[in-house]
Amino acid sequence: KRRDIPLLGIRYPFWVGGMPDTGSAVKLGLQRWDKVLMVDSVATPYFSDVVKALQKKKNQIANIVVQRGSTQFNSTWNLDSNGLVPGMSFIGKFESLDSIGVLKYEVKKYGLLSALPAGVKLAIDKLKWYIDQFKLILSPETEAYKGVGGFKAMGSVFSGDGWDWEHFWTITAFFSIVLAFMNLLPIPALDGGHVLFTLGEMITGRKPSDKFLEYAQIVGMVLLLALMLYANGNDWFGWGRGK
């Protein structure tokens, strides 16, 4: 059982997974594998687009364009306080997407000798993937920074049913890489800040005064504490998410 859910993943449409047998949702007449194309005349080709659009219509009515096979039709959804149709589920498992040919889901088993080069390749691919994720987090256009969290988010990543060693070591390695990248930030009190001062000394030929370095360390510590406060506040109060 895998619980390794990355920040980046395959984008796929919003497919209806199922509807309750009772309640107002039955009147919508939706079926499994119905695909959402538009929400209130706005194209929503991907699952994330649909969710984002529905979140803006909490406790309201949304006009949806749905595709079933080669046929398109309109559907009116009465959304609840979560921006959802009560009882509706959606298709989100790779195994299900494999069944209709959207992607190919394959489980490959390795022996002892074949696992070593495969592990090296996986480590390199993961590192490249993490670097791409950091680029997205630092880009204001993606708004990925709104998902930054602290201790609560870290704990939730490790939680789940059962124990998965691969998941545990993957997340542990990810946190280690996150801290390594953060250590390179040009903030006093971090190695990146010390490198910045060293480069300045090499260029100017003058060593900063001890008083200046002392104040710089204080400023750096204040910035780090502010970042920790923001991350943990985002966990509990959703500061960066507009809650």
C-alpha positions as CSV (number, residue, x, y, z in Angstrom):
1,K,0.0,0.0,0.0
2,R,1.6,3.3,-1.1
3,R,1.1,6.6,0.6
4,D,3.8,8.5,-1.2
5,I,1.9,11.5,-2.4
6,P,4.2,14.1,-4.0
7,L,3.6,17.8,-4.5
8,L,3.8,17.3,-8.3
9,G,1.8,14.6,-10.0
10,I,-0.1,13.6,-13.1
11,R,-2.9,16.0,-14.0
12,Y,-6.1,14.4,-15.0
13,P,-9.8,15.5,-15.4
14,F,-12.5,15.4,-12.8
15,W,-14.3,12.1,-13.3
16,V,-17.4,11.3,-11.2
17,G,-16.7,8.2,-9.1
18,G,-20.1,7.6,-7.7
19,M,-23.3,9.1,-6.4
20,P,-25.4,8.2,-3.3
21,D,-28.6,6.1,-3.7
22,T,-30.6,8.6,-1.7
23,G,-30.8,12.4,-1.4
24,S,-31.0,15.3,-3.8
25,A,-27.8,14.3,-5.5
26,V,-29.6,11.3,-7.2
27,K,-31.7,13.8,-9.2
28,L,-28.5,15.0,-11.0
29,G,-28.5,11.7,-12.9
30,L,-24.7,11.5,-13.0
31,Q,-22.9,8.3,-13.6
32,R,-19.4,6.9,-12.9
33,W,-16.8,8.2,-15.4
34,D,-18.9,11.3,-16.2
35,K,-16.3,14.0,-16.9
36,V,-16.6,17.7,-15.8
37,L,-15.6,20.1,-18.6
38,M,-16.8,23.5,-17.4
39,V,-17.9,25.2,-14.2
40,D,-20.0,28.4,-14.7
41,S,-18.8,28.7,-18.4
42,V,-15.2,28.5,-17.3
43,A,-13.2,25.6,-18.9
44,T,-11.9,23.2,-16.2
45,P,-9.8,20.6,-18.0
46,Y,-8.2,19.2,-14.9
47,F,-9.3,18.0,-11.5
48,S,-7.6,20.8,-9.7
49,D,-9.4,23.4,-11.9
50,V,-12.8,21.9,-11.0
51,V,-12.0,21.9,-7.2
52,K,-10.7,25.5,-7.3
53,A,-13.8,26.6,-9.2
54,L,-16.2,24.8,-6.8
55,Q,-14.5,26.2,-3.8
56,K,-15.6,29.7,-4.9
57,K,-19.3,28.5,-5.0
58,K,-19.8,27.2,-1.5
59,N,-23.4,27.1,-0.5
60,Q,-24.4,28.2,-4.0
61,I,-25.5,26.7,-7.2
62,A,-23.0,25.9,-9.9
63,N,-23.7,25.3,-13.6
64,I,-21.7,22.4,-14.8
65,V,-21.0,21.0,-18.3
66,V,-20.5,17.3,-18.2
67,Q,-19.3,14.9,-20.8
68,R,-20.5,11.2,-21.0
69,G,-18.8,9.4,-23.9
70,S,-19.3,11.6,-26.9
71,T,-22.3,13.5,-25.4
72,Q,-22.2,16.7,-23.5
73,F,-25.0,18.0,-21.2
74,N,-25.6,20.6,-18.6
75,S,-26.0,19.8,-14.9
76,T,-26.9,22.1,-12.0
77,W,-25.1,21.3,-8.7
78,N,-26.3,22.6,-5.4
79,L,-23.1,22.8,-3.4
80,D,-22.7,22.5,0.4
81,S,-20.4,24.5,2.7
82,N,-17.4,22.6,1.4
83,G,-18.1,23.4,-2.2
84,L,-19.1,19.8,-2.9
85,V,-22.2,17.8,-3.8
86,P,-23.0,15.8,-0.7
87,G,-22.2,12.2,-1.2
88,M,-20.5,12.6,-4.6
89,S,-17.1,10.8,-5.0
90,F,-14.5,11.1,-7.7
91,I,-12.0,8.9,-9.5
92,G,-8.6,9.4,-8.0
93,K,-6.7,6.1,-8.0
94,F,-4.1,5.3,-10.6
95,E,-5.5,1.7,-10.8
96,S,-8.9,3.1,-11.9
97,L,-7.3,5.4,-14.5
98,D,-5.4,2.4,-15.9
99,S,-8.7,0.5,-16.4
100,I,-9.8,3.1,-19.1
101,G,-6.4,3.5,-20.7
102,V,-5.7,7.0,-19.3
103,L,-2.3,5.8,-18.1
104,K,-0.5,2.5,-17.6
105,Y,-0.1,1.4,-14.0
106,E,2.7,-1.2,-13.5
107,V,4.2,-2.7,-10.4
108,K,7.8,-3.8,-11.0
109,K,9.7,-6.0,-8.5
110,Y,13.5,-5.9,-8.1
111,G,16.0,-8.5,-6.9
112,L,19.0,-7.6,-4.7
113,L,21.4,-6.8,-7.6
114,S,18.9,-5.1,-9.8
115,A,17.7,-3.0,-6.8
116,L,21.0,-1.2,-6.4
117,P,21.2,0.6,-9.8
118,A,17.4,1.1,-9.6
119,G,17.9,2.8,-6.2
120,V,20.6,5.1,-7.6
121,K,18.4,6.1,-10.5
122,L,15.4,6.7,-8.2
123,A,17.5,8.9,-5.9
124,I,18.7,11.0,-8.9
125,D,15.2,11.3,-10.3
126,K,13.8,12.2,-6.9
127,L,16.4,15.0,-6.4
128,K,15.5,16.5,-9.8
129,W,11.9,16.3,-8.9
130,Y,12.4,18.0,-5.6
131,I,14.3,20.8,-7.3
132,D,11.4,21.3,-9.7
133,Q,9.0,21.4,-6.7
134,F,11.1,24.1,-5.0
135,K,11.0,26.2,-8.2
136,L,7.2,26.0,-8.1
137,I,7.0,26.9,-4.4
138,L,9.2,30.0,-5.0
139,S,7.0,31.1,-8.0
140,P,4.1,33.4,-6.9
141,E,2.1,32.4,-10.0
142,T,1.6,28.8,-8.8
143,E,0.5,29.9,-5.3
144,A,2.2,26.7,-4.1
145,Y,3.7,28.7,-1.2
146,K,0.2,28.7,0.3
147,G,0.6,25.0,1.1
148,V,3.7,25.6,3.2
149,G,3.3,24.1,6.7
150,G,5.1,23.4,9.9
151,F,5.2,20.7,12.5
152,K,1.5,19.8,12.1
153,A,2.0,19.3,8.3
154,M,5.1,17.3,8.9
155,G,3.4,15.0,11.3
156,S,0.4,14.5,9.0
157,V,2.7,13.3,6.2
158,F,4.0,10.5,8.4
159,S,0.5,9.5,9.6
160,G,-1.6,6.8,8.1
161,D,-2.8,3.3,8.4
162,G,-0.1,0.7,8.8
163,W,3.6,1.1,8.5
164,D,5.4,1.7,5.2
165,W,9.3,1.7,5.3
166,E,9.6,3.1,1.8
167,H,7.2,6.0,2.7
168,F,9.0,6.7,5.9
169,W,12.5,6.9,4.5
170,T,11.3,8.8,1.4
171,I,9.7,11.5,3.6
172,T,12.7,11.5,5.9
173,A,15.0,12.1,2.9
174,F,12.7,14.8,1.6
175,F,12.8,16.7,4.9
176,S,16.6,16.4,4.9
177,I,16.8,17.9,1.4
178,V,14.4,20.6,2.4
179,L,16.6,21.6,5.3
180,A,19.7,21.5,3.1
181,F,18.2,23.8,0.5
182,M,16.9,26.2,3.3
183,N,20.4,26.3,4.7
184,L,21.6,27.8,1.4
185,L,19.3,30.8,1.7
186,P,21.2,34.1,1.9
187,I,20.0,34.7,5.5
188,P,22.4,35.6,8.3
189,A,22.7,32.7,10.8
190,L,22.5,30.2,7.9
191,D,25.4,28.9,5.8
192,G,24.0,30.8,2.9
193,G,24.4,34.0,4.8
194,H,27.9,33.2,5.8
195,V,28.8,32.5,2.2
196,L,27.3,35.9,1.3
197,F,29.5,37.7,3.8
198,T,32.5,35.7,2.7
199,L,32.0,36.7,-1.0
200,G,31.5,40.3,0.1
201,E,34.8,40.2,1.9
202,M,36.6,38.6,-1.0
203,I,35.2,41.3,-3.4
204,T,35.9,44.3,-1.2
205,G,39.0,43.0,0.5
206,R,37.5,44.3,3.9
207,K,36.3,42.1,6.8
208,P,32.9,43.2,8.2
209,S,33.2,44.4,11.8
210,D,32.2,42.1,14.6
211,K,29.4,44.5,15.6
212,F,27.9,44.3,12.1
213,L,28.1,40.5,12.1
214,E,26.5,40.3,15.5
215,Y,23.6,42.5,14.4
216,A,23.3,40.5,11.2
217,Q,23.0,37.3,13.2
218,I,20.2,38.8,15.2
219,V,18.4,39.9,12.1
220,G,18.9,36.4,10.6
221,M,17.4,34.7,13.7
222,V,14.4,37.1,13.7
223,L,13.8,36.1,10.0
224,L,14.1,32.4,10.8
225,L,11.7,32.7,13.7
226,A,9.3,34.7,11.5
227,L,9.4,31.9,8.9
228,M,8.7,29.3,11.5
229,L,5.8,31.3,12.9
230,Y,4.3,31.7,9.4
231,A,4.7,28.0,8.5
232,N,3.1,26.8,11.8
233,G,0.5,29.5,11.7
234,N,-0.4,28.4,8.2
235,D,-0.9,24.9,9.6
236,W,-3.4,25.9,12.3
237,F,-5.0,29.2,11.0
238,G,-4.5,29.1,7.2
239,W,-2.7,32.5,7.2
240,G,-1.4,32.0,3.6
241,R,-4.5,30.4,2.3
242,G,-6.8,33.3,2.9
243,K,-8.8,31.6,5.7
